[in-house]
Amino acid sequence: MELRHLRYFAAVAEAGSLTAAAERLHMSQPPLSVAIAKLEAELGVTLLERTSRGVEPTSAGRFLLDQSSRVLGEVDEMVASLGRFGAGTAGVLTLAAVPALLWHRIPTLLRAHAAAAPDVEVRLIDPPPWTAIDMLQQRRVDAAAILVADARRFASRHRGQLEVIDWGEVPLVAALPPGADDAPDPLPLATFDGATVVMPRGTAAVPSLPEAIDATFRRHGIVPGRVRTVETIQTSVPLVEAGLARAVLPDPDLASLARFGLTLRRITPEPSPLRALLLVRADARREPALDQLIRHVAGTTPSDPM
């Protein structure tokens, strides 16, 4: 049984006439009659009764009409769904992103992406940046969003392995305990001299926040009284919130850290910002859904060239 024969039969049964159905199907009547006769012979039952008024379905024909309407509807929906996959408006993507981007910039991206591609499910995980890159290269995720201190150096180092999409600057701000409302804005960088400062552990694999802070402190002769090292940026926040330390933290779009109740201040002289990057495999055959995500990253990137 061919789907086109089911469509022919449904058209004839609904039109009540071979002539009317042939016009609707944009074909001549003789091949339509042959197709219906072939379907009846294949099934071994009479599907249509010829009358002076045209044709009417038999009881077997009414059963087939009901069943074929369901089957053809499911086929049409399947074809439409596959078309959405091809257009990048359906599918599943897994995105590894550092938490600092998950707090504001990723939700902004997903909001825009969902409006254009509501049937694409984006799954999020939040590993450290070096783990995110490993997962990307091992094909366990489709894309990775990270922060780096030197975007040009990073892109050069991974040329040929990763496609690097610039996602704009991420400024560094002073994070002070709640209640430090009398702190000036901007806050002099010298405030960190002799203070207890918390910062995440650095890694040579992906120079990021720790390297940026060290470079800024060295450039301006700042020597903290004590440095408390933690594993990730997000584990810095409770120590600052508890009043046990202060920190220099990335604040994408100056909208991410406010949710934590910290006292936030710009810094003078202003530290060099980090850079947000979206990474995909350079050798991968890109799925349309991933192309859609990349286009939305471009649409939500501040207009400051890397």
C-alpha distance (Angstrom), angle and dihedral (degrees) to the residues before:
residue distance angle dihedral
M1 . . .
E2 3.79 . .
L3 3.79 123.5 .
R4 3.79 90.8 -130.1
H5 3.81 89.8 57.6
L6 3.80 89.5 52.7
R7 3.79 89.4 50.6
Y8 3.81 90.5 49.2
F9 3.79 91.6 49.8
A10 3.81 93.3 47.2
A11 3.80 90.7 49.5
V12 3.83 92.0 50.9
A13 3.80 94.1 45.3
E14 3.80 92.4 48.6
A15 3.83 94.3 44.3
G16 3.82 94.0 43.8
S17 3.77 89.6 -142.5
L18 3.79 136.5 74.7
T19 3.79 90.1 -144.6
A20 3.81 94.4 51.6
A21 3.80 91.9 44.4
A22 3.82 91.8 49.9
E23 3.80 89.8 53.4
R24 3.80 90.8 49.0
L25 3.81 90.9 49.2
H26 3.82 92.6 45.3
M27 3.81 93.2 -123.8
S28 3.80 136.6 108.7
Q29 3.81 120.8 -94.2
P30 3.87 100.7 -117.1
P31 3.85 97.2 63.4
L32 3.81 88.9 43.7
S33 3.82 90.2 54.4
V34 3.80 90.2 47.8
A35 3.84 91.2 51.0
I36 3.82 92.2 50.9
A37 3.82 91.7 47.6
K38 3.81 90.0 49.2
L39 3.82 90.8 51.1
E40 3.82 91.6 50.0
A41 3.81 91.1 48.3
E42 3.78 91.5 48.9
L43 3.80 93.1 50.0
G44 3.80 94.5 39.5
V45 3.82 94.1 -132.2
T46 3.78 137.3 96.5
L47 3.79 109.4 -110.0
L48 3.79 102.1 177.3
E49 3.80 133.0 37.1
R50 3.80 115.3 -147.9
T51 3.82 112.1 -135.5
S52 3.76 135.3 170.1
R53 3.82 88.0 -98.5
G54 3.81 94.3 51.2
V55 3.81 126.2 -91.7
E56 3.78 134.4 -29.1
P57 3.82 127.4 -168.4
T58 3.79 118.0 -108.7
S59 3.79 120.0 -134.5
A60 3.82 87.3 -89.0
G61 3.80 88.6 47.2
R62 3.82 92.0 51.8
F63 3.81 89.6 50.9
L64 3.79 91.5 49.5
L65 3.81 91.4 46.2
D66 3.80 90.9 54.2
Q67 3.81 93.5 45.8
S68 3.80 95.3 42.3
S69 3.80 91.4 51.0
R70 3.81 88.8 57.9
V71 3.81 94.1 43.7
L72 3.80 94.4 45.9
G73 3.79 90.5 46.7
E74 3.79 90.5 53.6
V75 3.80 91.2 47.1
D76 3.81 91.1 50.4
E77 3.81 90.5 49.3
M78 3.81 90.6 48.6
V79 3.81 90.9 51.2
A80 3.81 91.0 47.5
S81 3.82 91.1 49.1
L82 3.80 91.8 49.7
G83 3.78 87.9 49.9
R84 3.81 89.0 55.3
F85 3.80 89.4 51.9
G86 3.80 88.8 52.3
A87 3.79 91.4 48.7
G88 3.81 92.1 48.5
T89 3.81 93.5 -115.6
A90 3.82 94.7 111.9
G91 3.79 134.4 41.7
V92 3.80 141.4 71.6
L93 3.82 126.8 -76.7
T94 3.79 128.5 -176.4
L95 3.79 115.0 -150.5
A96 3.81 123.7 -170.0
A97 3.81 109.8 -156.5
V98 3.79 135.4 172.1
P99 3.82 111.3 -114.4
A100 3.80 94.9 -114.9
L101 3.80 87.7 66.3
L102 3.81 93.4 42.2
W103 3.80 90.9 61.4
H104 3.79 96.5 68.3
R105 3.78 119.8 -23.8
I106 3.82 96.7 57.0
P107 3.83 93.1 50.2
T108 3.81 88.9 50.5
L109 3.80 89.6 51.0
L110 3.80 93.9 46.7
R111 3.80 91.9 49.1
A112 3.80 91.3 55.4
H113 3.79 92.9 41.5
A114 3.82 94.0 49.2
A115 3.79 91.2 52.0
A116 3.82 90.0 58.9
A117 3.81 99.3 31.7
P118 3.82 108.8 25.9
D119 3.81 93.3 164.1
V120 3.82 94.5 58.8
E121 3.80 110.8 98.2
V122 3.81 111.4 -150.3
R123 3.80 113.4 -160.7
L124 3.81 116.6 -158.9
I125 3.79 131.7 -152.5
D126 3.82 127.5 172.5
P127 3.83 111.9 -146.7
P128 3.82 123.8 154.4
P129 3.82 112.1 -83.8
W130 3.82 96.4 -102.6
T131 3.82 89.8 50.8
A132 3.80 90.8 47.8
I133 3.81 89.7 55.0
D134 3.81 91.7 48.3
M135 3.80 90.8 50.3
L136 3.79 90.4 49.8
Q137 3.79 93.0 51.0
Q138 3.81 90.1 46.7
R139 3.83 89.4 52.8
R140 3.80 92.3 -119.0
V141 3.81 91.1 124.0
D142 3.79 132.5 29.4
A143 3.80 97.9 -138.3
A144 3.80 140.9 1.8
A145 3.81 129.5 -146.8
I146 3.81 114.6 -157.5
L147 3.80 142.8 158.5
V148 3.80 121.8 -122.2
A149 3.79 135.8 -178.1
D150 3.82 96.6 -141.4
A151 3.80 112.2 29.1
R152 3.82 95.9 179.6
R153 3.78 92.5 52.9
F154 3.79 91.4 46.2
A155 3.82 92.4 50.0
S156 3.80 91.2 48.0
R157 3.80 92.3 49.5
H158 3.82 93.3 51.7
R159 3.80 98.7 37.3
G160 3.80 110.6 140.6
Q161 3.82 92.5 19.3
L162 3.79 103.1 58.8
E163 3.77 134.7 28.1
V164 3.79 106.4 -136.7
I165 3.81 117.8 -151.6
D166 3.79 114.6 -167.7
W167 3.80 113.4 -128.2
G168 3.77 98.7 -177.9
E169 3.79 138.7 -107.2
V170 3.79 125.2 -35.7
P171 3.83 111.3 -159.1
L172 3.79 123.4 -140.5
V173 3.79 117.9 -128.9
A174 3.78 137.1 -177.7
A175 3.81 112.8 -101.5
L176 3.82 112.6 -157.2
P177 3.81 130.8 175.2
P178 3.81 119.0 -84.1
G179 3.77 112.5 -84.8
A180 3.80 96.1 37.0
D181 3.79 88.6 118.3
D182 3.79 93.0 137.8
A183 3.83 91.1 64.9
P184 3.81 109.5 115.9
D185 3.78 121.2 -112.6
P186 2.95 113.4 -109.5
L187 3.79 93.9 34.6
P188 3.82 115.9 -142.8
L189 3.80 110.8 -113.8
A190 3.83 86.9 -134.0
T191 3.83 87.4 74.1
F192 3.81 87.1 79.6
D193 3.83 92.3 57.5
G194 3.81 107.4 110.4
A195 3.82 92.7 -0.8
T196 3.80 129.4 121.8
V197 3.78 106.5 -100.8
V198 3.77 127.1 -171.5
M199 3.79 121.0 -153.2
P200 3.80 136.5 161.6
R201 3.75 122.6 -101.6
G202 3.79 114.2 -86.5
T203 3.77 126.7 -129.7
A204 3.77 130.5 -163.2
A205 3.81 89.0 -143.3
V206 3.82 93.8 69.3
P207 3.85 114.4 12.5
S208 3.79 105.1 -152.1
L209 3.81 138.2 133.7
P210 3.85 100.5 -10.4
E211 3.79 91.7 49.9
A212 3.82 91.4 47.1
I213 3.81 91.9 50.8
D214 3.81 93.1 46.4
A215 3.80 90.9 50.2
T216 3.81 91.9 49.4
F217 3.80 93.7 47.5
R218 3.82 92.6 47.5
R219 3.79 92.4 47.3
H220 3.80 91.7 54.9
G221 3.82 99.7 34.2
I222 3.82 95.6 -111.6
V223 3.81 115.1 159.9
P224 3.82 114.9 -175.8
G225 3.81 116.2 -143.0
R226 3.82 89.1 -131.5
V227 3.79 135.6 1.1
R228 3.80 117.1 -150.4
T229 3.79 110.0 -159.8
V230 3.79 120.5 -150.2
E231 3.79 131.2 177.6
T232 3.82 100.4 -113.7
I233 3.78 142.8 10.8
Q234 3.80 92.7 -106.8
T235 3.81 91.9 56.8
S236 3.81 88.8 57.5
V237 3.79 91.8 65.3
P238 3.86 100.0 69.0
L239 3.82 91.3 51.3
V240 3.79 91.4 52.8
E241 3.80 91.9 43.1
A242 3.81 89.4 52.6
G243 3.81 90.8 53.1
L244 3.81 93.1 -115.5
A245 3.80 96.1 119.7
R246 3.76 145.6 -8.8
A247 3.78 126.3 -123.8
V248 3.75 147.9 -166.2
L249 3.80 106.3 -128.4
P250 3.80 137.6 175.6
D251 3.79 113.0 -107.4
P252 3.83 108.9 -171.1
D253 3.80 110.0 -145.0
L254 3.83 87.5 -8.3
A255 3.80 85.7 -87.6
S256 3.81 107.6 93.0
L257 3.81 108.0 73.7
A258 3.80 99.7 45.4
R259 3.82 90.6 86.0
F260 3.81 91.3 67.8
G261 3.80 98.1 64.0
L262 3.80 93.4 -119.7
T263 3.77 123.8 144.5
L264 3.79 104.8 -111.2
R265 3.77 126.5 -162.8
R266 3.76 137.0 172.5
I267 3.80 113.3 -116.5
T268 3.79 129.7 -125.7
P269 2.95 122.2 -123.8
E270 3.77 85.3 33.6
P271 3.83 115.2 -124.5
S272 3.78 118.4 -127.4
P273 3.82 108.2 -91.7
L274 3.77 125.2 -116.3
R275 3.77 119.7 -117.9
A276 3.80 125.1 -123.1
L277 3.79 113.7 -140.5
L278 3.78 133.3 -174.0
L279 3.80 111.4 -149.6
V280 3.81 129.4 -160.3
R281 3.79 130.2 169.4
A282 3.79 111.8 -86.2
D283 3.81 93.3 -148.2
A284 3.79 96.6 46.0
R285 3.77 124.2 111.2
R286 3.77 97.1 -123.2
E287 3.77 118.7 -128.0
P288 3.82 114.9 -133.4
A289 3.83 89.9 -118.2
L290 3.81 89.7 58.3
D291 3.81 90.7 49.4
Q292 3.80 87.7 53.3
L293 3.81 90.5 53.3
I294 3.81 91.9 48.6
R295 3.81 90.8 51.0
H296 3.79 90.0 52.7
V297 3.81 90.7 49.4
A298 3.79 87.3 55.4
G299 3.79 88.9 49.1
T300 3.81 93.1 52.7
T301 3.81 97.1 42.7
P302 3.81 117.1 112.8
S303 3.80 109.2 -117.9
D304 3.80 99.2 -107.5
P305 3.82 113.0 117.5
M306 3.81 119.1 -129.6
